[in-house]
Amino acid sequence: MIPSNLSNASPRCYIGLTQWQHAAWQDNFLERNSHIHVLNAYSRHFSSVEGNSTFYGLPKQSTVEQWYTESSDQFRFCFKFPQKISHQRQLTHCKNETQQFFERLAPLQEKLGLLCIQLPAAFGPDSLNDLENYLKSLPADWQYAVEIRHPEFFQKGNAEQRLNQLLVSQNCNRISFDTRSLFAHPAEDAVSLKAKEHKPQLPVHAISTGHSPMIRFITPLDWQWGAPYLDPWVSKAITWMQAGKTPYFFFHTPDNAEAPQLAAYFVEKLEGTLPSCCLFTPWQEQNRQQDTLF
């Protein structure tokens, strides 16, 4: 089922980062008065965010209500299921935790894009029945995405076929995490090495198993070095939107300082073919740098 709040007559691609505030952004696109909430400033430019905080714990009810108030009407949050569900319980014996997760986010429902299950590398083909049972137990009026990291799910064999068929049957989106440019770059600085230590190095299978394919994309610290890896995603996003799908793209760099510029590059390329499809508003600093960046 496609929630009515995500159904659109015009092509749409949601664009976001992994966080809505960063010290490096304060003098760039988050130009704001002290009384303006940082999420309010962020949502003036981006249409979504990859919410990692819920992976570690549920926010206070008052915080969730503030997020609703401070975000624009067209903004979409994409939160991760708590790690107690995905990693500690691995989708079993977690009915109470799941109920608490939905109850806490309920005030945001009309602004929720995808709810994301990030599974550990140990979650392999033998656990697919657990994934199926868990997905079937979830409320049907929300959208879901799953990130798998077990190597067998990337070998185009029986395990991957079973996974994809399961996700298609549940209209659940398979998350693609493109780390190729990060690992291809020879950088050995501490920030880059830490990113390589914590990010998966897996093949990229650009498939859509649901209505809203989700792409997580990370480059080296010099994000322009990774731009050639991003260009094919522009074509893929266009293909998906022309097929009536609504993709989500989230952009990372090892320290995320220049992630906004990376996102802006992608939007410029994509909207060159499908104008205004990203609900993305450039910021003043970005406009001043266009000639030198591109």
HELIX and SHEET records of a PDB file:
HELIX    1   1 SER A    4  LEU A    6  5                                   3    
HELIX    2   2 ALA A   23  TRP A   25  5                                   3    
HELIX    3   3 VAL A   38  SER A   43  1                                   6    
HELIX    4   4 SER A   53  TYR A   56  1                                   4    
HELIX    5   5 GLN A   61  GLU A   70  1                                  10    
HELIX    6   6 GLN A   83  GLN A   83  1                                   1    
HELIX    7   7 LYS A   84  GLN A   88  3                                   5    
HELIX    8   8 LYS A   95  LEU A  105  1                                  11    
HELIX    9   9 ALA A  106  LYS A  111  5                                   6    
HELIX   10  10 PRO A  125  SER A  127  5                                   3    
HELIX   11  11 LEU A  128  SER A  137  1                                  10    
HELIX   12  12 PRO A  151  PHE A  154  5                                   4    
HELIX   13  13 ASN A  158  SER A  169  1                                  12    
HELIX   14  14 ARG A  180  ALA A  184  1                                   5    
HELIX   15  15 ALA A  190  HIS A  198  1                                   9    
HELIX   16  16 TRP A  223  GLY A  226  5                                   4    
HELIX   17  17 ALA A  227  GLN A  242  1                                  16    
HELIX   18  18 ALA A  259  GLU A  271  1                                  13    
HELIX   19  19 GLN A  284  LEU A  293  1                                  10    
SHEET    1   A 9 TYR A  14  LEU A  17  0                                        
SHEET    2   A 9 SER A  48  GLY A  51  1                                        
SHEET    3   A 9 ARG A  76  LYS A  80  1                                        
SHEET    4   A 9 LEU A 112  GLN A 118  1                                        
SHEET    5   A 9 TYR A 144  GLU A 147  1                                        
SHEET    6   A 9 ASN A 173  ASP A 178  1                                        
SHEET    7   A 9 MET A 214  ILE A 218  1                                        
SHEET    8   A 9 TYR A 248  HIS A 252  1                                        
SHEET    9   A 9 TYR A  14  LEU A  17  1                                        
END                                                                             
